[in-house]
Amino acid sequence: MPDINDKNKPLLSVIIVNWNTCDCLRSCLTFLFAGDYADRKIEVIVVDNGSTDSSVAMVEDQFPPVMVVKNEANMGYARAVNVGLKTASGKYVLLLNSDAYVGRNTIRDLCSFLDKNRSVGAVSPRLVREDGRVQPFLFGRDPRFTYLLARGVARFLFDRSLHRWETGETKEVDWVSGACLMTRKAVFESIGYLDETMFMFFEDNDLCLRMRMSGWKVVYFPHTTVT
């Protein structure tokens, strides 16, 4: 039986892990709340890892709609995300770095993509630097030995990447960057949360691998942009 309170639940939960990044976090939240998705209900959860700067006070003062979860110490990225996931109530979940600034239509575009593609477990947008250049390592294949060897050969012998980061093609990949990764709450309910033995880095690779092993697709969607 459907939950009679579903209509009151947010469509999307945005989880941002913070550790002493007050200025970046302020910009991140400013861009987030300036987005063109008034018809989409979202909740924003900042999980603070024991910051000693003014991050928490800034959020509470300038962004009252944001839910702040205060950890007493820096417990690492994966554990902090998991704390946020246990609080999140949205159908979709956006993992967003505090130095990632969403475009005006980014939230709407990613939600719409998941709405239309029920087999996709994770989708990530084009990431660009502040000068407009495309950020490398947006996506890739599983970092197995043969892949890493091929990547090294391409870089050191031919001075090129294995992947064309500037591609405008939506494509199924092995993993996408966790800097801005939208997924479904149902994915975590089926495969579990992030691996807390990883303090920082590669938890996005591991998450995407477990998704694919459970039958979900992982997609790079360059038709919307995050800086």
C-alpha positions in Angstrom: 0.0 0.0 0.0 1.4 3.5 -0.9 2.5 5.7 1.9 -0.3 8.3 2.3 2.5 10.8 3.3 4.4 10.3 0.0 3.1 13.5 -1.4 4.6 15.4 1.5 8.0 13.8 1.1 10.7 15.6 -0.9 11.6 14.3 -4.4 15.3 14.8 -3.7 17.6 14.8 -0.8 20.9 16.7 -1.4 23.8 15.5 0.9 26.8 17.8 1.3 29.7 16.7 3.5 31.6 19.7 5.0 34.9 20.0 6.8 36.2 23.6 7.2 35.0 24.8 3.8 32.9 27.7 4.8 33.3 29.9 1.8 32.9 27.1 -0.7 29.9 25.8 1.1 28.3 29.2 1.1 28.7 29.4 -2.7 27.5 25.8 -3.1 24.3 26.5 -1.2 23.7 29.9 -3.0 23.9 28.2 -6.4 21.7 25.3 -5.2 18.9 27.5 -3.9 19.0 29.7 -7.1 18.1 26.8 -9.3 15.1 26.6 -11.6 13.2 23.8 -9.9 10.5 25.5 -8.0 8.1 22.6 -8.8 10.5 20.1 -7.3 10.5 19.6 -3.5 14.1 19.1 -2.2 15.7 18.8 1.2 19.3 19.8 1.8 21.4 18.1 4.4 24.8 19.4 5.4 26.8 16.8 7.3 29.6 18.7 9.1 32.6 16.7 10.1 33.6 18.6 13.2 34.6 21.8 11.5 36.5 24.4 13.5 35.7 27.3 11.2 32.4 29.2 11.0 30.7 26.7 8.5 27.9 25.6 10.8 27.1 29.0 12.1 27.0 30.4 8.5 24.6 27.7 7.3 22.3 28.1 10.3 22.3 31.9 9.9 22.1 32.3 6.1 20.4 29.1 5.0 17.7 28.2 7.6 15.9 25.6 5.4 19.1 23.5 5.5 19.3 20.6 7.9 22.7 20.5 9.6 24.0 17.3 11.1 26.9 17.9 13.4 29.5 15.2 13.9 31.9 15.7 16.8 35.0 14.8 14.7 36.1 14.2 11.1 34.8 10.7 10.5 35.7 10.7 6.8 33.6 11.2 3.7 31.9 7.8 3.4 30.8 7.6 7.0 29.5 11.2 6.9 27.5 10.5 3.7 26.0 7.5 5.4 24.9 9.7 8.3 23.2 11.9 5.8 21.6 9.0 4.0 20.0 7.8 7.3 18.4 11.2 7.6 17.4 11.6 3.9 13.8 11.0 2.9 13.8 11.9 -0.8 13.1 9.4 -3.6 16.4 10.6 -5.2 19.7 11.4 -3.5 22.3 13.9 -4.8 25.8 13.5 -3.4 27.3 17.0 -3.9 30.8 18.3 -3.0 30.9 21.6 -1.2 33.1 23.1 -4.0 30.6 22.0 -6.7 28.2 24.7 -8.0 25.1 23.5 -9.8 23.8 25.2 -12.9 20.3 26.7 -12.9 18.7 23.6 -14.5 21.0 20.9 -13.2 18.7 19.5 -10.5 15.7 19.5 -12.8 17.6 17.9 -15.6 19.1 15.1 -13.5 15.8 14.3 -11.8 14.0 14.2 -15.2 16.7 11.8 -16.5 16.1 9.4 -13.6 12.4 9.8 -14.0 12.6 8.6 -17.6 15.3 5.9 -17.2 14.2 3.5 -14.5 17.1 1.2 -15.0 19.7 3.9 -14.2 21.1 3.8 -10.7 23.5 6.7 -10.9 23.9 9.7 -13.2 26.4 12.5 -13.2 26.6 15.7 -15.2 29.4 17.4 -17.1 31.8 19.0 -14.6 33.7 22.1 -15.7 36.4 24.2 -14.1 35.8 27.9 -13.4 37.5 28.8 -16.7 35.0 26.6 -18.5 37.3 23.8 -19.3 36.0 20.3 -18.8 37.2 18.6 -15.6 39.1 15.3 -16.4 38.2 12.0 -14.7 34.4 12.6 -14.9 33.9 8.9 -15.6 35.8 5.8 -16.6 36.1 2.1 -16.5 36.8 0.0 -13.4 40.4 0.7 -12.2 41.7 -2.8 -12.8 45.4 -3.3 -13.6 45.0 -3.6 -17.3 42.9 -0.4 -17.5 45.4 1.6 -15.4 48.2 0.3 -17.5 46.5 1.4 -20.7 45.8 4.8 -19.2 49.4 5.2 -18.2 50.7 4.2 -21.6 48.3 6.6 -23.3 49.4 9.5 -21.0 53.2 8.9 -20.9 53.8 7.7 -24.5 51.1 9.5 -26.5 50.3 12.4 -24.1 46.6 11.8 -24.4 43.7 10.4 -22.3 41.9 7.2 -22.9 38.6 9.1 -22.7 37.4 12.2 -24.5 36.2 14.2 -21.5 34.7 16.9 -23.8 32.2 14.4 -25.3 28.7 15.6 -25.7 27.4 12.0 -25.8 25.2 10.5 -23.0 27.0 7.2 -22.3 26.8 4.2 -20.0 30.1 3.9 -18.1 31.6 1.9 -15.2 31.7 4.8 -12.8 31.0 8.5 -12.5 32.5 11.2 -10.3 31.1 11.5 -6.8 31.6 15.3 -6.9 28.0 15.4 -8.2 26.3 12.1 -8.3 22.5 11.6 -8.3 21.1 8.2 -7.4 18.0 6.6 -6.0 17.3 6.0 -2.3 16.1 2.5 -3.5 19.7 1.8 -4.6 21.1 2.2 -1.1 18.2 0.1 0.2 19.2 -2.7 -2.1 23.0 -2.7 -2.1 23.8 -0.9 1.2 25.5 2.4 1.9 29.0 3.6 1.2 31.9 1.5 2.3 33.1 3.1 5.6 36.5 1.4 5.4 37.3 4.0 2.8 38.0 7.2 4.7 38.2 9.3 1.5 38.5 8.7 -2.3 37.3 5.8 -4.5 34.1 5.3 -2.6 32.3 6.5 -5.8 34.1 3.8 -7.8 33.1 1.1 -5.3 29.5 2.4 -5.1 29.1 2.3 -8.9 30.6 -1.2 -9.1 28.1 -2.5 -6.6 25.3 -0.9 -8.4 26.3 -2.5 -11.7 26.7 -5.9 -10.0 23.1 -5.5 -8.8 21.8 -4.7 -12.3 21.7 -0.9 -12.2 23.2 1.2 -15.0 25.6 4.1 -14.4 25.4 7.0 -16.9 27.4 10.1 -17.8 25.0 12.8 -18.8 26.9 15.8 -20.3 23.7 17.9 -21.2 23.7 19.7 -17.9 26.6 21.3 -16.1 28.2 21.7 -12.7 31.2 23.9 -12.0 
